[in-house]
Amino acid sequence: MMTLKNILKKGFLTILFLAILFFIYSLIPRVSYSKNSYGQNLEESKLLTNAFKEELRGFVKDTARRMQTVIAVHNGKVLFEEGDTKKIINCHSARKSIMSLLFGIAQDQGFLKLEETLAELGIDESKTPLTEIEKSATIKNLLMCTSGIFLKAEAEHDWADDIRPKRGQYKPGEYFFYNNFDFNVLGAILEKKTGMSIGAFMEKYLSIPLEMEDFSSKNVVYNSPWPVPNKTNSDYPVFWIYMSARDFAKVGVLLSQNGQWNNQQIVSKKWLEESLQPYSRLDSYEDLYNPYEAFSYSWWLEEDTKTIWADGYGGQFLCVDKTRNLVVVQRNFTGNSLLTSGLFLMDKNRDNNPKSDLIHLYDRIKNYIDKSNLKTQE
């Protein structure tokens, strides 16, 4: 017969065992790092002096409010980097700009047409069925965030509810609303039209041709990256793309080189010209989307500097200056397991990732390049 002491001891050991199991589970990464076989390093540029690099490094480490990893590439060569540029990090909403590239490739390859409607594609919601007008939205509308579908979707920010129009208030094409429904559905459409997962399509048609170093098809995962429940009724889960800073920089280089890499046209110049037009003006949104003036096919445009941006929560930024063939990337780690994601959510300063710090870094590098060009011309 077991004594009370033995029962308590057995109970304690059981709880301890379960706690250890949970702790081990919480350490399992959603995406495991493994350097692929086809990746190639970018060459290093000699343009910046060591003294100037140290000035930039000092800004990143001591002055900037939250910059963990930064890389700048000029004419396809690495100008400056700080932090672990090979570490894979969730792109968050910057995934949407990458998806724009994937749709350009898919159209170039003949998998789909932007004029196809949700009705033609068989897209609907089981719990909140779409109206016929909503089903008339096209792939192009989704890429532009003008679908006219204002349903809640997974991984939206709280402020989306504050500005969400009433359902049926606008028809497709009439109103810009940065709605995750559009982007989550785009992932489902890409898979349906190509017969491939997002990760497999991206690896075959973007990662391998672009010689990414740290990407594989397993770097695309679904549902919330954090230990929080999905509060929406949508049939379309959010998808997340995990990439390293140096691979993300290559995406920027691809844009700056009009879709070419090693004399191979990965995405057509025609698509880039079409997809990077300022379709939606953001002037009426006050400071919500500052400093961007316009939105294209899922890229943000800053017209004063003529730069193209991908922008993701937690400080995931890609800035492309095609005029100077300059790319600047910032990445901040937001978690890759239950434990590290939970620690990120507990950080009171997690939202303090201003674009102004990267803009400052970009301005300093840009001015250095311009001065160097002037000296060369003299």
LINLIN-V81508 format. One record per backbone hydrogen bond with DSSP energy under -0.5 kcal/mol. CO is the residue of the C=O (numbers start at 1). NH is the residue of the N-H. E is the energy in kcal/mol with one decimal. If there is no record, write none. Layout:
# LINLIN-V81508
CO|NH|E / CO|NH|E
This chain:
# LINLIN-V81508
3|7|-2.3 / 4|8|-2.6 / 5|9|-2.3 / 6|10|-2.7 / 7|11|-2.5 / 8|12|-2.6 / 9|13|-2.4 / 10|14|-2.1 / 11|15|-2.5 / 12|16|-2.7 / 13|17|-2.5 / 14|18|-2.5 / 15|19|-2.5 / 16|20|-2.3 / 17|21|-2.2 / 18|22|-2.6 / 19|23|-2.4 / 20|24|-2.4 / 21|25|-2.5 / 22|26|-2.6 / 23|27|-0.7 / 24|27|-0.9 / 24|28|-0.5 / 25|28|-1.3 / 26|339|-2.6 / 43|78|-3.1 / 49|53|-2.2 / 50|54|-2.0 / 51|55|-1.7 / 52|56|-2.3 / 53|57|-2.7 / 54|58|-2.3 / 55|59|-1.9 / 56|60|-2.4 / 57|61|-2.4 / 58|62|-2.8 / 58|63|-0.8 / 59|63|-1.2 / 59|64|-3.2 / 69|331|-2.5 / 70|82|-2.7 / 71|329|-2.8 / 72|79|-2.7 / 72|80|-1.4 / 73|327|-2.8 / 74|77|-1.7 / 77|74|-3.1 / 78|45|-2.8 / 80|72|-2.9 / 82|70|-2.8 / 83|85|-1.3 / 84|87|-1.2 / 85|246|-2.3 / 89|243|-2.4 / 91|94|-2.1 / 92|95|-2.1 / 93|96|-1.7 / 94|97|-0.6 / 94|98|-1.3 / 95|99|-2.4 / 96|100|-1.5 / 97|101|-1.5 / 98|102|-2.1 / 99|103|-2.3 / 100|104|-1.9 / 101|105|-2.4 / 102|106|-2.6 / 103|107|-2.4 / 104|108|-2.4 / 105|109|-2.2 / 106|111|-2.6 / 106|112|-0.6 / 107|110|-1.3 / 113|116|-1.7 / 114|139|-0.6 / 114|140|-2.0 / 116|139|-1.6 / 117|121|-1.9 / 118|122|-0.8 / 118|123|-2.7 / 119|122|-0.8 / 122|124|-0.5 / 131|135|-2.2 / 132|136|-0.5 / 133|136|-1.1 / 134|137|-1.5 / 135|118|-0.6 / 135|119|-2.2 / 137|118|-2.1 / 138|142|-1.9 / 139|143|-2.3 / 140|144|-1.6 / 141|145|-0.6 / 141|146|-2.8 / 142|145|-1.0 / 143|298|-0.7 / 145|177|-2.6 / 146|173|-3.7 / 148|150|-0.6 / 153|156|-1.0 / 157|160|-1.5 / 158|161|-1.3 / 158|162|-0.6 / 159|163|-1.0 / 160|163|-0.5 / 160|164|-0.8 / 166|169|-2.4 / 171|174|-2.1 / 175|177|-0.6 / 177|179|-2.1 / 179|182|-1.0 / 179|183|-0.9 / 180|184|-2.9 / 181|185|-2.2 / 182|186|-1.6 / 183|187|-1.5 / 184|188|-1.3 / 185|189|-2.5 / 186|190|-2.6 / 187|191|-1.8 / 188|192|-2.1 / 189|193|-2.8 / 190|194|-1.9 / 191|195|-1.9 / 197|201|-2.6 / 198|202|-2.7 / 199|203|-2.3 / 200|204|-2.2 / 201|205|-2.6 / 202|206|-1.8 / 202|207|-3.0 / 203|208|-2.8 / 206|210|-1.9 / 207|212|-2.3 / 208|211|-1.2 / 211|40|-2.0 / 213|36|-1.9 / 216|219|-2.3 / 217|220|-1.1 / 219|221|-0.6 / 219|242|-2.8 / 221|240|-3.4 / 226|228|-2.6 / 229|231|-0.6 / 235|237|-0.7 / 238|223|-2.6 / 240|221|-2.1 / 240|242|-0.6 / 241|91|-2.6 / 241|243|-0.5 / 243|89|-2.4 / 244|248|-2.3 / 245|249|-2.2 / 246|250|-1.1 / 247|251|-1.2 / 248|252|-1.4 / 249|253|-2.3 / 250|254|-2.3 / 251|255|-1.6 / 252|256|-2.4 / 253|257|-1.6 / 254|259|-3.1 / 255|258|-1.7 / 257|260|-1.3 / 259|266|-2.2 / 259|267|-1.3 / 261|264|-1.6 / 264|261|-2.4 / 264|266|-1.1 / 268|272|-1.8 / 269|273|-2.5 / 270|274|-2.2 / 271|275|-3.5 / 272|276|-1.3 / 274|277|-1.1 / 275|297|-2.6 / 277|279|-1.8 / 279|281|-0.5 / 280|295|-1.9 / 282|285|-1.6 / 283|286|-1.0 / 285|288|-2.2 / 287|290|-0.9 / 289|292|-2.2 / 293|282|-2.6 / 294|301|-2.7 / 295|279|-0.7 / 295|280|-2.2 / 296|298|-1.8 / 299|296|-2.8 / 300|309|-3.1 / 301|293|-2.4 / 301|294|-1.5 / 301|303|-0.6 / 302|306|-0.7 / 302|307|-2.2 / 306|322|-0.5 / 307|302|-2.6 / 308|320|-2.8 / 309|300|-2.6 / 310|318|-2.2 / 312|315|-1.2 / 312|316|-2.2 / 315|317|-0.8 / 316|312|-2.3 / 317|330|-2.5 / 318|310|-2.0 / 319|321|-0.5 / 319|328|-2.5 / 320|308|-2.3 / 320|322|-0.7 / 321|325|-0.8 / 321|326|-2.4 / 325|75|-2.4 / 326|321|-3.3 / 327|73|-3.0 / 328|319|-2.9 / 329|71|-1.9 / 330|317|-2.1 / 331|69|-1.6 / 336|30|-2.4 / 337|341|-2.5 / 338|342|-1.9 / 339|343|-2.4 / 340|344|-1.8 / 341|345|-2.3 / 342|346|-1.4 / 343|347|-0.6 / 344|347|-1.3 / 346|348|-0.6 / 347|350|-1.6 / 349|352|-1.7 / 351|353|-1.8 / 354|357|-0.9 / 354|358|-0.6 / 355|359|-2.6 / 356|360|-2.2 / 357|361|-2.0 / 358|362|-3.0 / 359|363|-2.8 / 360|364|-2.1 / 361|365|-2.1 / 362|366|-3.1 / 363|367|-2.6 / 364|368|-1.7 / 365|369|-2.4 / 366|370|-2.5 / 367|371|-2.3 / 368|372|-2.2 / 369|373|-2.3 / 370|374|-2.0 / 371|375|-2.1 / 372|376|-1.9 / 373|377|-2.1 / 374|378|-2.0
